[in-house]
């Protein structure tokens, strides 16, 4: 096998993502390790989504990536960088390994039975990202349930946005099969230029359910001690709200369901203001029991 992990990069970077990655809200002392984590995840994602590699080749590459992360060799530079950064902070590689589990699922699991099956995938594909960032900032694990709800929502937003491309390019369907069946839609509908009425209702139902996850995540920002991270989370939450609204109103097969730069800036600014207001209210609350951390 001549392929090496670093040669399989798609060219996508952290500035191309739906949501901020180590934005300027995050303290500079934390950005390097978060970006190292992102680069590790990016290369793993590019492996799992590669258009021409066979499944066994993808799995072997993911194994080589994990072996580098765990110090068995120094083959993959991105994994070496993350391993070093984790060692400096005395942090476990567990969250990165959980994400590798999700990428292996991407290679081997092409359909999801129901919402619970999809949530199990999100346990590995999405929740560890937020948990890692929280660990980097020294936050308490009591923040994890709200984090998990937000991260799962972000993952499903991405699934809904890309449902047509995932099916056409990878034969990968994250839309739960029972959700399709409930409205009379079929998997094959995802490959059409526009949604059938049945598929449109199915996707709208899932967008609504994703909004409920965002409701669960609403207290998240106010529970974070680090002020800068709390504002970043508030911005991400606001962006997710806007995207869910777009997915409820538009057809992701035929209409734009991504925010342009001005929209990101406007919604992000509103989210930052709301995040500050939420923390101010928490500071005034007599039940406040978390110290402030600038």
DRENKOL-728685 format. One record per residue (C-alpha): residue in three letters; residue number from 0; x, y, z. Coordinates in steps of 0.001 Angstrom, whole numbers, plus 524288, in hexadecimal, padded with zeros to 5 digits. Example, Ala and Ser with C-alpha at 12.3 -4.5 7.8 and 13.67 -1.06 7.14 Angstrom:
BEGIN
   code   pos    east   north      up
    Ala     0   8300C   7EE6C   81E78
    Ser     1   83566   7FBDC   81BE4
END
This chain:
BEGIN
   code   pos    east   north      up
    Unk     0   80000   80000   80000
    Unk     1   8065A   80CAE   7FB77
    Unk     2   7FC81   81642   800F5
    Unk     3   800B1   81DE7   80CD8
    Unk     4   7F744   82543   8159A
    Unk     5   7FD00   832BA   81314
    Unk     6   7FBBB   8311B   80451
    Unk     7   7ED20   82EE6   80564
    Unk     8   7E9C5   83C7B   80A32
    Unk     9   7DDEC   84285   803A5
    Unk    10   7E316   8505B   8051B
    Unk    11   7D816   85427   80E3D
    Unk    12   7DC5D   85C1C   819FA
    Unk    13   7D6B6   86124   826AA
    Unk    14   7D208   86DB9   8202B
    Unk    15   7C95D   865BB   81712
    Unk    16   7C11E   85FCC   821E2
    Unk    17   7B2F7   86326   82522
    Unk    18   7B6BD   867A0   832C2
    Unk    19   7C26C   86EAC   838C9
    Unk    20   7CE71   8668E   83BFB
    Unk    21   7D770   86CF8   845FE
    Unk    22   7D276   87A7B   84288
    Unk    23   7D7D0   886E0   84883
    Unk    24   7CE41   88547   853AB
    Unk    25   7D6AB   879FB   85876
    Unk    26   7E298   87E0E   8606D
    Unk    27   7EF49   87D50   8586F
    Unk    28   7F535   873B4   8620E
    Unk    29   7EAF4   869A5   85E06
    Unk    30   7EA69   86BB7   84F58
    Unk    31   7F657   863B0   84B96
    Unk    32   7F1B5   85723   85205
    Unk    33   7E3D0   858E3   84CD8
    Unk    34   7E8FD   85AE8   83F15
    Unk    35   7F1DB   84F01   840B4
    Unk    36   7E5D7   84724   84471
    Unk    37   7DE8B   84CA0   838B7
    Unk    38   7E985   848F4   82F4E
    Unk    39   7E9AC   83B19   834B4
    Unk    40   7DAF4   839F8   83318
    Unk    41   7DB64   84030   82592
    Unk    42   7E51B   83653   82054
    Unk    43   7DD3F   82B0A   82615
    Unk    44   7D0D9   83064   81FE6
    Unk    45   7D79A   831A9   812BC
    Unk    46   7DBE9   82374   813B2
    Unk    47   7CE4A   81E86   816D0
    Unk    48   7C812   82694   80BE0
    Unk    49   7D233   823ED   80165
    Unk    50   7CB7E   82112   7F47A
    Unk    51   7D46D   81677   7EF17
    Unk    52   7DA2A   80F3C   7FABA
    Unk    53   7D44A   8021B   7FE27
    Unk    54   7CE6E   7FFE1   80B9E
    Unk    55   7D9AA   7F763   81060
    Unk    56   7E37C   801AC   80BF3
    Unk    57   7DC3C   80C42   81349
    Unk    58   7DBBC   80421   81FAC
    Unk    59   7EA39   80111   81EB5
    Unk    60   7ED6D   80F7D   81D41
    Unk    61   7E510   812F0   828FE
    Unk    62   7EC3F   80875   830BE
    Unk    63   7F94B   80E83   82CCD
    Unk    64   7F46A   81BCC   8310B
    Unk    65   7F085   81676   83E56
    Unk    66   7FD6A   80F46   83FCC
    Unk    67   804A7   81C19   83DDF
    Unk    68   7FBD0   822DB   847B1
    Unk    69   7FF06   8185A   851AD
    Unk    70   80DAE   81972   84F66
    Unk    71   80FC6   80C8C   84858
    Unk    72   81694   813B7   83D28
    Unk    73   817ED   8218F   837BE
    Unk    74   8126B   81F45   82A2D
    Unk    75   8077C   82964   829D3
    Unk    76   80BF1   8375C   82D11
    Unk    77   7FE53   83C03   830FC
    Unk    78   7FD45   83121   83B02
    Unk    79   80AF7   833D8   8401D
    Unk    80   80767   84222   84211
    Unk    81   7FB09   83EBA   8497D
    Unk    82   801F3   83465   851A9
    Unk    83   80C1D   83E6E   855B0
    Unk    84   801CF   848AE   858DF
    Unk    85   7FA11   83F0D   86111
    Unk    86   80652   83B16   8685F
    Unk    87   8098B   8492D   86BA4
    Unk    88   7FBFB   84AD0   871B4
    Unk    89   7FB9A   83D36   877BC
    Unk    90   7EF17   83A69   8702F
    Unk    91   7EA43   82D26   86BC0
    Unk    92   7E923   82966   85D51
    Unk    93   7DBBD   8238B   86060
    Unk    94   7D3B5   82DF2   8595B
    Unk    95   7DBEC   82CAE   84D04
    Unk    96   7DAA5   81DE9   84D9A
    Unk    97   7CBE5   81F08   84EF0
    Unk    98   7CBB1   82706   8427A
    Unk    99   7D394   81C8B   83B95
    Unk   100   7C8E5   81302   83FA2
    Unk   101   7BF18   81BBF   838A9
    Unk   102   7C76B   81C4A   82C5C
    Unk   103   7C852   80D7D   82C53
    Unk   104   7B98B   80D55   82D38
    Unk   105   7B910   8167F   82184
    Unk   106   7C0A8   80C62   819C9
    Unk   107   7B8C8   80079   81DFC
    Unk   108   7AB1F   8055B   82184
    Unk   109   7A33A   80B88   81699
    Unk   110   7958D   80BF9   81C9F
    Unk   111   78FA6   80FC1   829D1
    Unk   112   783B0   808FB   82F09
    Unk   113   77D9F   813B9   83756
    Unk   114   7807E   81FE7   83F52
    Unk   115   786D7   81827   84A52
    Unk   116   78FD3   81183   84094
    Unk   117   793AE   81EE2   83B50
    Unk   118   795C1   82420   84911
    Unk   119   79EEE   818C5   84BD1
    Unk   120   7A6D9   81CFC   83FFA
    Unk   121   7A6FC   82B05   8450B
    Unk   122   7AC77   825E9   851E9
    Unk   123   7B8EC   8230F   84A5C
    Unk   124   7B850   82C94   83EF3
    Unk   125   7B466   8394E   8458E
    Unk   126   7B3D8   83957   85454
    Unk   127   7C279   8369E   85640
    Unk   128   7C5DF   84334   84F07
    Unk   129   7BF25   84BCC   85902
    Unk   130   7C3BC   84371   86452
    Unk   131   7D1B5   84505   85FAB
    Unk   132   7D082   853D4   85F19
    Unk   133   7CA80   853DC   86CAE
    Unk   134   7D5B7   84B8E   871E5
    Unk   135   7DFA6   854C1   86BBE
    Unk   136   7D94B   85FEE   87332
    Unk   137   7D8AB   85851   87FEC
    Unk   138   7C9C1   85888   88050
    Unk   139   7C1F5   84F83   8890D
    Unk   140   7BBD4   84347   88358
    Unk   141   7AE9A   84819   8881A
    Unk   142   7AE83   85001   87B6F
    Unk   143   7AEFA   843B2   8732B
    Unk   144   7A044   8410A   871BB
    Unk   145   79DB6   84EA0   86C13
    Unk   146   7A9E9   84D61   863B6
    Unk   147   7A551   84049   85E9C
    Unk   148   79823   845CA   85A9F
    Unk   149   79E77   85131   85363
    Unk   150   7A8A2   848CB   84C9C
    Unk   151   79E7F   83EC3   84863
    Unk   152   7963D   849D1   842D5
    Unk   153   7A1D5   84F1B   83B2B
    Unk   154   7A472   84196   835B3
    Unk   155   79673   83F80   83160
    Unk   156   795F2   84D07   82B36
    Unk   157   7A195   848D0   82309
    Unk   158   79AD3   83BFE   81F9E
    Unk   159   78EA6   84327   81B1C
    Unk   160   7965E   84D1C   8133C
    Unk   161   79E49   84298   80C5D
    Unk   162   79457   83797   80B71
    Unk   163   793F8   837FE   7FC8E
    Unk   164   7A2D2   8382F   7FAC9
    Unk   165   7A500   82D9D   8050B
    Unk   166   79B9C   824A2   7FDEE
    Unk   167   7A024   827A7   7F024
    Unk   168   7AEBF   82778   7F2D6
    Unk   169   7B03D   81D7C   7FDBE
    Unk   170   7A350   81600   7FE57
    Unk   171   7A32A   81A87   80C7B
    Unk   172   795FF   81DD8   812A5
    Unk   173   79542   82400   82014
    Unk   174   786AF   826BD   81EDD
    Unk   175   780AA   81C49   827A8
    Unk   176   77983   811EA   81FE5
    Unk   177   76DB6   8123D   828DA
    Unk   178   76C9F   8210D   826E0
    Unk   179   76C54   81EFA   81830
    Unk   180   76236   81433   8196E
    Unk   181   75993   81C5F   82261
    Unk   182   756F7   82647   81792
    Unk   183   7571A   81CA0   80C5A
    Unk   184   7644A   820FE   8073B
    Unk   185   76EB0   817E8   801C3
    Unk   186   77D76   81814   80287
    Unk   187   77E0B   819E3   7F3CE
    Unk   188   776DD   826E9   7F52A
    Unk   189   78383   82CA4   7FA9B
    Unk   190   789D2   82BA3   7ED3E
    Unk   191   77FAD   833F7   7E652
    Unk   192   781BB   8423F   7E252
    Unk   193   7772D   8468E   7EBFE
    Unk   194   7701E   8404F   7F765
    Unk   195   7634C   83963   7F576
    Unk   196   7586F   83E11   7FE94
    Unk   197   75A99   831FD   806FD
    Unk   198   76942   83437   80813
    Unk   199   76760   842B2   80A92
    Unk   200   75E7B   83F87   8160C
    Unk   201   76830   835A0   81B35
    Unk   202   77368   83F6F   81ACE
    Unk   203   76AE0   849DF   820FE
    Unk   204   76769   8408E   82C04
    Unk   205   775BA   83DD0   82E78
    Unk   206   778E8   84C5A   82E5C
    Unk   207   76E6B   84E70   83899
    Unk   208   773F7   84388   840F6
    Unk   209   78172   84981   83F8A
    Unk   210   77BBF   85639   8449D
    Unk   211   77795   84ECE   850C0
    Unk   212   785C3   84ADA   852D5
    Unk   213   78951   8593B   85230
    Unk   214   77EFC   85BDE   85C87
    Unk   215   785F0   851FC   8653F
    Unk   216   792D0   858DB   86285
    Unk   217   78D9B   86685   86573
    Unk   218   7939C   8675E   8734B
    Unk   219   7A0F4   862CD   86E84
    Unk   220   7A7AD   86FDF   86C95
    Unk   221   7A39E   87532   879D0
    Unk   222   7A91D   86922   880AB
    Unk   223   7B6CE   86ABF   87B1A
    Unk   224   7C063   87176   88433
    Unk   225   7C9BF   87657   879BE
    Unk   226   7C3BC   882F8   874AF
    Unk   227   7C9C8   88266   8671F
    Unk   228   7C5C0   87456   864D2
    Unk   229   7B817   87767   869B8
    Unk   230   7B6A9   88215   85F77
    Unk   231   7BB82   87900   854B1
    Unk   232   7B16F   86ED2   858CB
    Unk   233   7A6BC   87929   858B8
    Unk   234   7AAB3   87CFE   84ADD
    Unk   235   7AA86   86ED9   8464E
    Unk   236   79D42   86CB2   84C83
    Unk   237   797BC   878B1   8459E
    Unk   238   79D30   8743B   83882
    Unk   239   79747   866CC   83A97
    Unk   240   78A02   86CDD   83D82
    Unk   241   78A94   87468   830CE
    Unk   242   78E54   86869   828E8
    Unk   243   78363   86060   82ED5
    Unk   244   779E2   86B12   82AFE
    Unk   245   77F43   86A98   81D21
    Unk   246   77E11   85BD4   81C9A
    Unk   247   77010   85CCA   8213F
    Unk   248   76C91   8668E   8169A
    Unk   249   774F5   861ED   80B2F
    Unk   250   777B1   85588   80386
    Unk   251   785FA   85179   80576
    Unk   252   78595   849F3   7F89D
    Unk   253   78280   855E4   7F058
    Unk   254   78489   86216   7F8A6
    Unk   255   78FCD   8684C   80007
    Unk   256   78FE5   8646A   80E63
    Unk   257   79D35   86A03   811F8
    Unk   258   79FC6   87792   8174D
    Unk   259   7A7E8   8810B   80F58
    Unk   260   7B299   888E7   81614
    Unk   261   7AA12   894E7   818F1
    Unk   262   79F9F   88C2E   81ED7
    Unk   263   7A991   88530   82735
    Unk   264   7AEAF   8924B   82C0C
    Unk   265   7A133   8979F   82F17
    Unk   266   79C29   88B82   83603
    Unk   267   7A92C   889D1   83CF0
    Unk   268   7A8CB   897B7   84211
    Unk   269   79B1A   895A6   8472C
    Unk   270   79F51   888F4   84D79
    Unk   271   7AABF   88FBB   85423
    Unk   272   7A1D0   89A41   8599F
    Unk   273   7984E   88FF8   85E83
    Unk   274   7A38E   88861   86483
    Unk   275   7A84B   8943E   86BF6
    Unk   276   79A7B   89748   8705E
    Unk   277   79896   88954   874F7
    Unk   278   7A504   889AA   87CFA
    Unk   279   7A168   896E6   882AB
    Unk   280   79471   89149   8870F
    Unk   281   79B5F   885A6   88D16
    Unk   282   7A491   88EBE   8946B
    Unk   283   798F9   895C5   89A5F
    Unk   284   79203   88936   89E07
    Unk   285   792A3   885D8   8AC95
    Unk   286   793AF   87774   8A8DC
    Unk   287   7A061   87985   8A168
    Unk   288   7AA99   86FF8   8A61B
    Unk   289   7B501   87062   89B83
    Unk   290   7C099   879AB   89C77
    Unk   291   7C33B   88275   890FE
    Unk   292   7CEF7   87F54   88895
    Unk   293   7D360   88974   87ED5
END
